[in-house]
């Protein structure tokens, strides 16, 4: 499994999640997949990526938007 790194420091990539520290934003990869680009096309465009990186980007995106239950707290 490949890693997605979240770098929240503005000095590097504006703090956006990137694939394995390659400075390729997860959003770029997910957008390319959403636009219907084939895996081979994406890998040709970004030779440093591996097929597992594309799957990991989708996993990261899915987790980012997954519905979460938040505990209810009493107010005032």
C-alpha positions, 0 to 999 in steps of 0.5 A: 500500500502506498502512502498519502502524505498530508503536509499542512505546512504552507511552505510545501505544496500549500499544505495539500495531501500529496501522493507519497511526498511526490508533490503530486496532489491527491486532488489532481489524481482523483480529478484525472480518474473522475474525468475518465482518464485511463490508468495508463494515461495517468501513469504516462503523464506522471511516470513517478506514480505506480498503479497502487498510488491511484487506488490509494488516492481514491481510498484517501478521497473516500475517507475524506468524504465519509460520513462520520457520526459526531457525539451530541453535546448539551449546550447551555 
